[in-house]
């Protein structure tokens, strides 16, 4: 398949999650064929990852059934790799509508993709392959995946609160001193005033909104 199809309006629609573009005649042409009706009934983050690792296998009539087949196939491939709580990742791939960051991290590990996530001043390293690579991908809060320079990753990490383990993004309140919580609150851009419990709850709520 010609890689130029990636830039076609059809694939731009999926990658961006657009609902419609009435000004585009090519999109209108697709809508006349029921088999290729454009819709948003798909896992956007998973599709964007597919564009990186399985672009040659994507078809113009990509739909939810295609997505499920890819997910089942990936689940079989990663079930034996050594990753924490792999059973939860397999379950997410096979039985839930959208993949989460833990699953994306596992897929990055399997396909040797260097990838990070940044949203609301929260930074997560999803995977860094053993073999150094110049290509580093960044997952943004709109679920898009872009290739960025390592300098950009460094800048984002330095100005963010970095989560070391997605399975335990934040310790219990007793682990932190009040000043530590105030500093974290300031980094992620929320109110740092108040008692320890209040600040801790604000931070955990912010983390819950940023991480999925």
C-alpha positions in Angstrom: 0.0 0.0 0.0 1.2 3.5 -0.9 2.2 5.3 2.3 0.8 8.5 0.8 -2.6 7.4 1.8 -1.7 8.4 5.4 -2.2 12.0 4.3 -5.5 11.4 2.7 -8.6 13.1 4.1 -9.9 9.8 5.3 -6.9 9.1 7.6 -6.7 12.7 8.7 -10.3 12.3 9.8 -9.4 9.3 12.0 -6.2 10.7 13.4 -7.8 14.0 14.4 -11.2 12.7 15.4 -13.1 15.1 13.2 -16.8 14.5 12.8 -17.2 16.0 9.4 -15.8 18.2 6.7 -18.6 19.3 4.4 -16.2 21.4 2.3 -14.2 18.3 1.2 -15.6 16.5 -1.9 -13.4 13.5 -1.3 -15.1 12.9 2.1 -18.5 13.3 0.5 -17.6 10.7 -2.1 -16.8 8.2 0.7 -20.1 8.9 2.4 -22.0 7.7 -0.6 -20.7 4.2 0.0 -22.2 2.7 3.2 -19.1 0.5 3.6 -16.8 3.4 4.1 -19.0 5.8 6.2 -16.7 8.0 8.3 -17.5 7.9 12.0 -16.0 8.4 15.4 -16.8 5.0 16.7 -13.2 4.0 17.2 -10.3 4.1 19.7 -8.5 7.2 18.7 -5.3 6.6 20.7 -5.1 3.0 19.5 -5.6 4.1 15.9 -2.9 6.7 16.2 -0.5 4.1 17.5 -1.5 1.8 14.6 -0.3 4.5 12.2 3.2 4.1 13.7 3.4 0.3 13.7 0.9 -1.2 11.2 0.3 1.5 8.7 0.8 -0.9 5.7 -2.0 -3.1 7.1 -4.6 -0.4 7.5 -7.5 -0.3 5.0 -9.6 2.5 3.7 -12.7 0.9 5.3 -11.1 0.7 8.7 -13.8 0.3 11.3 -14.5 -1.1 14.8 -14.3 -4.7 13.6 -10.8 -4.1 12.2 -9.8 -2.4 15.4 -10.9 -5.4 17.5 -8.9 -7.8 15.3 -5.8 -5.7 15.8 -6.4 -5.6 19.5 -6.9 -9.3 19.8 -3.8 -9.9 17.8 -1.7 -7.6 19.9 -3.1 -9.2 23.1 -1.8 -12.6 22.0 1.6 -11.2 21.2 2.2 -9.4 24.5 0.7 -11.8 26.9 4.1 -13.4 27.6 6.2 -10.3 28.0 7.3 -9.4 31.6 5.1 -6.4 32.5 3.3 -5.7 35.8 -0.3 -6.7 35.9 -0.3 -7.9 32.3 -3.7 -9.5 32.8 -5.2 -6.0 33.3 -3.6 -4.9 30.0 -4.9 -7.9 28.1 -8.4 -7.2 29.6 -8.2 -3.6 28.5 -7.2 -4.6 25.0 -9.8 -7.2 24.5 -12.8 -6.0 26.4 -12.8 -2.3 26.8 -13.5 0.3 24.2 -10.4 2.4 24.6 -6.8 1.6 25.6 -5.3 3.3 28.6 -1.8 4.5 29.2 -0.7 1.2 30.8 -1.7 -0.7 27.7 0.0 1.9 25.5 3.1 1.5 27.5 3.1 -2.3 27.0 2.6 -1.9 23.3 5.5 0.6 23.1 7.6 -2.0 24.9 6.7 -4.7 22.5 7.2 -2.6 19.4 10.3 -0.9 20.8 8.8 2.6 20.5 10.2 5.4 22.6 7.2 7.3 23.9 6.2 9.8 26.6 2.9 11.3 27.7 2.3 14.9 28.8 -0.9 16.5 30.0 -1.8 19.2 32.5 1.9 19.4 33.7 2.0 15.7 34.3 4.7 13.7 32.6 5.0 10.0 32.1 7.7 8.0 30.3 5.8 5.1 28.7 8.8 3.4 27.3 12.5 3.9 26.5 13.9 1.0 24.4 17.3 -0.5 25.4 18.7 0.5 22.0 18.9 4.2 21.7 16.7 5.8 19.1 16.5 9.4 17.8 12.7 9.1 17.3 10.8 10.0 20.4 7.0 10.1 20.3 4.8 12.3 22.5 1.2 11.5 23.4 -0.7 14.7 24.0 -3.9 15.3 26.0 -6.0 15.2 22.8 -4.7 11.6 22.2 -2.6 12.6 19.2 0.9 11.2 18.9 3.6 13.3 17.5 7.3 12.8 16.9 9.4 15.4 18.8 13.0 16.2 19.5 14.6 14.9 22.7 15.2 18.5 23.8 11.4 19.0 23.9 11.0 15.9 26.0 13.6 17.2 28.4 11.9 20.6 28.7 8.5 19.0 29.4 10.0 16.7 32.0 11.8 19.5 33.8 8.6 21.7 34.2 6.3 18.8 35.1 5.5 16.4 37.9 6.8 13.1 36.7 5.0 9.9 37.5 7.4 7.0 37.9 4.9 4.1 38.0 1.4 4.2 36.4 0.3 1.4 38.7 1.0 3.7 41.6 1.0 7.3 40.4 0.9 8.9 43.8 1.8 7.6 47.3 -0.4 7.8 50.3 -0.7 11.1 52.1 1.6 10.0 55.0 4.5 9.6 52.5 4.7 13.4 51.9 5.5 16.4 54.0 3.3 19.5 53.7 6.0 21.4 51.9 6.4 18.6 49.4 2.7 18.7 48.6 2.8 22.4 48.2 5.7 22.2 45.8 3.9 19.5 43.7 0.7 21.6 43.7 2.7 24.6 42.4 4.4 22.5 39.7 1.1 21.2 38.3 -0.6 24.6 38.5 -3.2 24.2 41.2 -3.8 26.1 44.5 -1.1 25.2 47.0 -2.8 26.8 50.0 -4.6 24.9 52.7 -4.1 22.0 55.1 -2.2 18.9 54.1 -5.3 16.8 53.5 -6.9 19.5 51.3 -3.8 19.9 49.1 -3.3 16.1 48.8 -6.9 15.7 47.7 -6.5 18.4 45.1 -3.4 16.8 43.7 -5.0 13.3 43.5 -8.0 14.8 41.7 -5.7 16.5 39.2 -3.8 13.3 38.6 -7.0 11.4 38.1 -8.1 13.9 35.4 -4.7 13.8 33.6 -4.1 10.1 33.6 -6.4 7.4 32.1 
